[in-house]
Amino acid sequence: MPKLSYFTIASLDGYVEDESGSFGWAAPDDEVHAFVNDLVRPVGTYLYGRRMYETMVAWETVTDGPPAIRDFGTIWRKAEKVVFSRTLTSPSSARTRIEPEFRPELVRRWVDGSPGGAMVGGAELAAAALSAKLVDEYHVLIAPYVAGGGKAALPGQMPLHLELLDQRRFRAGMLYLRYHVEQ
C-alpha cells in the first residue's frame, strides 16, 4: 500500500524555522541534496499548505545550477502537487491543484492512488495529517544548528510512538532519521 511520509529539515532542538521565520541554516550541501533527491524521486504526490507551496514553487523554473539542484527541479516538476489553501485560487505550477480544506478521507484516497506514495511538506499540514493518523513515516534531516525557538517540526501535545527504520550521518554534520509512525 502506498505511504504518506512527512519529510522535513529541522534544527537539533526541533524547529523548521527560527523565531524570525528564517531557515537558511537548513540549506543542504551537495551530498545531502543528492540524498534527498534519491529519497523523494519515487514520490508521486506532494501535499502542501499555502506557505510551503509558495516556497517550493520556485522549483518549477529551476533548470540550471549544480547537478543536484537541476535534478531536484526535474523531480519536483514530475510529481503531482495538492495545495490546501482557502486563499489561493489558482496554482503557479503545472500538475497542481488547489483544495480549500484538508479532508482526511480524500487525502487517504490520493495517497492510495499515487504511484510512489505521497509526501506532506510543512509543519502545520503535517500536524493535521498526524492528528488524522494518516502519516506512515517521518523523515527528518537534523541540521547541526540550535534555533532556540520558532516553528516546531512536530506538533506539541501529540505523543507519537516511532520506530527507527534508518539513519545516516553526513560529512557536513546533518543526520537523517527515518521512522515508522506507530498508529
C-alpha positions as CSV (number, residue, x, y, z in Angstrom):
1,M,0.0,0.0,0.0
2,P,1.4,3.5,-0.8
3,K,2.6,5.5,2.1
4,L,2.2,9.1,3.3
5,S,5.5,10.4,4.6
6,Y,6.3,13.6,6.4
7,F,9.7,14.9,5.4
8,T,11.4,18.0,7.0
9,I,14.7,19.5,7.8
10,A,14.8,20.6,11.5
11,S,17.3,22.1,13.9
12,L,18.7,20.0,16.6
13,D,16.1,21.4,19.0
14,G,13.3,20.5,16.7
15,Y,12.4,23.7,14.7
16,V,11.8,24.0,11.0
17,E,12.3,27.8,11.1
18,D,13.6,30.1,13.8
19,E,11.7,32.8,15.6
20,S,12.3,35.3,12.7
21,G,10.9,32.8,10.2
22,S,14.4,32.0,8.8
23,F,15.5,28.6,7.8
24,G,18.7,29.4,5.9
25,W,20.6,27.2,8.4
26,A,18.7,24.2,6.9
27,A,20.2,24.5,3.4
28,P,21.6,21.1,2.3
29,D,25.0,20.8,0.8
30,D,25.5,18.8,-2.4
31,E,25.9,15.4,-0.6
32,V,22.6,15.9,1.4
33,H,20.8,17.3,-1.7
34,A,21.7,14.3,-3.8
35,F,20.5,12.0,-0.9
36,V,17.2,13.9,-0.7
37,N,16.7,13.7,-4.4
38,D,17.0,9.9,-4.2
39,L,14.6,9.8,-1.3
40,V,11.9,11.8,-3.0
41,R,12.4,10.6,-6.6
42,P,9.7,7.9,-6.3
43,V,7.1,10.2,-4.6
44,G,4.1,10.6,-6.9
45,T,2.3,13.4,-5.0
46,Y,3.4,16.3,-2.7
47,L,0.8,17.7,-0.2
48,Y,1.5,21.3,0.8
49,G,-0.1,24.2,2.7
50,R,0.0,27.6,1.0
51,R,3.2,28.8,2.7
52,M,5.2,25.7,1.9
53,Y,3.9,25.7,-1.7
54,E,4.9,29.3,-2.2
55,T,8.4,28.3,-1.0
56,M,8.6,25.2,-3.2
57,V,7.1,26.6,-6.4
58,A,10.4,28.2,-7.2
59,W,11.4,24.7,-8.3
60,E,9.0,25.0,-11.3
61,T,11.6,27.1,-13.1
62,V,14.9,25.7,-11.9
63,T,16.8,24.3,-14.9
64,D,20.4,25.3,-14.2
65,G,22.9,25.2,-11.4
66,P,24.7,22.2,-9.8
67,P,23.6,18.7,-10.8
68,A,21.7,18.0,-7.6
69,I,19.8,21.3,-7.9
70,R,18.8,20.6,-11.5
71,D,17.8,17.0,-10.6
72,F,15.5,18.2,-7.8
73,G,13.8,20.6,-10.1
74,T,13.1,17.8,-12.6
75,I,11.8,15.5,-9.8
76,W,9.6,18.2,-8.4
77,R,8.1,19.1,-11.7
78,K,7.2,15.5,-12.5
79,A,5.2,15.0,-9.3
80,E,1.6,15.9,-8.7
81,K,1.0,18.7,-6.1
82,V,-2.0,19.3,-3.9
83,V,-2.1,22.6,-2.1
84,F,-4.5,23.1,0.8
85,S,-5.5,26.8,0.8
86,R,-8.5,29.0,1.3
87,T,-6.7,32.0,-0.2
88,L,-5.1,30.6,-3.4
89,T,-7.4,30.4,-6.3
90,S,-5.1,29.1,-9.0
91,P,-1.7,27.3,-9.0
92,S,1.5,28.8,-10.1
93,S,2.9,25.4,-11.3
94,A,1.9,22.5,-13.6
95,R,0.4,19.3,-12.2
96,T,-1.0,21.2,-9.3
97,R,-4.5,21.5,-7.8
98,I,-5.8,23.7,-5.0
99,E,-8.1,22.3,-2.3
100,P,-9.9,24.6,0.0
101,E,-9.7,22.3,3.0
102,F,-7.8,19.3,4.4
103,R,-10.2,16.3,4.3
104,P,-8.6,13.1,5.7
105,E,-10.7,10.8,3.6
106,L,-9.7,12.5,0.4
107,V,-6.0,12.6,1.4
108,R,-6.0,8.8,2.1
109,R,-7.7,8.2,-1.3
110,W,-5.0,10.4,-3.1
111,V,-2.2,8.6,-1.2
112,D,-3.6,5.2,-2.1
113,G,-3.9,6.2,-5.8
114,S,-0.5,7.8,-6.0
115,P,2.4,5.8,-7.5
116,G,5.3,6.0,-5.1
117,G,3.0,7.3,-2.4
118,A,2.8,10.9,-1.2
119,M,4.8,13.3,0.9
120,V,3.5,16.0,3.1
121,G,5.6,19.2,3.4
122,G,5.1,21.8,6.0
123,A,4.8,21.5,9.8
124,E,1.2,22.8,10.0
125,L,-0.2,20.5,7.3
126,A,1.9,17.6,8.8
127,A,0.3,18.2,12.2
128,A,-3.2,17.9,10.6
129,A,-2.1,14.7,8.8
130,L,-0.5,13.3,12.0
131,S,-3.6,14.1,14.0
132,A,-5.8,12.3,11.4
133,K,-3.4,9.3,11.7
134,L,-2.6,9.4,8.0
135,V,1.2,9.7,8.3
136,D,3.0,6.3,7.9
137,E,6.6,7.5,8.0
138,Y,8.5,10.5,9.4
139,H,11.7,11.5,7.7
140,V,13.8,14.2,9.3
141,L,17.2,15.7,8.5
142,I,18.6,17.2,11.7
143,A,20.8,20.2,11.0
144,P,23.7,21.0,13.2
145,Y,22.1,24.1,14.5
146,V,20.1,25.1,17.6
147,A,17.3,27.6,16.7
148,G,16.3,28.3,20.2
149,G,12.6,28.7,19.2
150,G,10.4,29.2,16.2
151,K,8.0,26.8,14.4
152,A,8.2,23.3,15.7
153,A,8.7,20.4,13.2
154,L,6.3,18.2,15.2
155,P,3.1,19.3,16.9
156,G,3.1,19.7,20.7
157,Q,0.6,17.9,22.9
158,M,0.5,14.9,20.5
159,P,2.5,11.9,21.7
160,L,3.9,9.9,18.8
161,H,5.4,6.4,19.1
162,L,8.1,6.0,16.5
163,E,10.2,3.0,15.3
164,L,13.6,3.8,13.9
165,L,13.9,2.3,10.4
166,D,17.0,4.0,9.0
167,Q,19.7,6.6,9.8
168,R,22.6,8.2,8.1
169,R,25.3,10.8,9.0
170,F,26.6,13.3,6.5
171,R,30.0,14.9,6.3
172,A,28.7,18.5,7.0
173,G,27.1,17.3,10.2
174,M,23.5,16.7,9.2
175,L,21.8,13.5,10.4
176,Y,19.0,11.7,8.6
177,L,16.5,9.7,10.6
178,R,13.6,7.7,9.2
179,Y,10.8,6.4,11.4
180,H,7.7,4.3,11.1
181,V,4.8,6.1,12.8
182,E,3.0,3.6,15.0
183,Q,-0.7,4.2,14.9
